[in-house]
Amino acid sequence: MAIAFSARVNTGALNPMGGKFSLKIDSKYSGTIDYSTIQSAANPEEVLNTLTPSITITVKVYDDSGNVKFSKTYRSIEDFTTAFNPAA
């Protein structure tokens, strides 16, 4: 999944300032899940951990000329939410 948007700010100058923001989320699960693993799980969280795919979130911010001004890859949803909500 990818989300991107552009923004322009009218600063009153002849050339308004702007840029682009992109958020890309990749999710994958490699391998097979053996039914006996799920069936023998001691608790629901163990099953959830077995079924949870690996997730990578990449955030990039570009200036109006297309130059990357910020780029960061997060390896979990928790890392991403902590980075953008540090007070929580």
N, C-alpha and C positions, 0 to 999 in steps of 0.2 A: 504494500500500500504506500502511496506517496501523496503528500499534500504540498502544494506550493502556492504562494501568492505574491503579487507585486504591490508595492505601495509607492505613492508619490506624495511629497509634502510641498505645498506651495509656500515658499519662504518669502514671496514678494519679489524675488530676483527674476531675471529673465529665464534662468534655467532652474526649474524646480528640482529638488533632491528626491531621490527614491532608491529603491533596492528590491531585492527578492529574498524570500524566506522559503526554505524547503525542509520538509520533514519526511523521512523515508523509514518505513518499518518493514523489516524482513523477518519472517518467521519460518522455521523449518524444523522438521523432526526427521532424524535419520535412523534407520534401523526398523526392527519389527517389535511389536509388543506381544509377548506371550500371554495368552489368557490365564495361564496358571500363576503368573506374576501378579495379575490383578486379583484373581480369585484368592490368593493366599495373603494378600496385603492385610496387615494388622489394623490399619485405620484408614479412613478416607483420604487423609493428607498424603499418605504413601501412594495411593492410586493417582492422586492429582499430580504428584511429582513425577510419576512414571509417564503420564500423558502430556505433560507440559512441554511444548517445543522450545527450542532456543530462540531468543528474540534479540535482534540488533536494531537500535534506533539511531539514525544518523540525522543530525541537524546541521544545516548549512545556511549561512547568511551571506548574500552577495550585495555589493554596492551597485549603483545604477549602471556602471560600466561592465558588470558581469564578473568583477574580481571577487574572489572568496575573502570575506572579512572574518568569518568565524566558521569553524568546522569541528565537530565533536561527534564521536560515536560512543553510544552507551550500550552496554552488554546486557542490561536488564531494564524492565519497566521501573523497578525501584530506584536504580541509579538515575534514570531520566527524571522521575518525579522529584527526587531529592535535589537534583541540580537546579531545577526550575521552581522549587518551592522549599528553599532551605529553612524557613521558619517553622515548617510543619513538624 
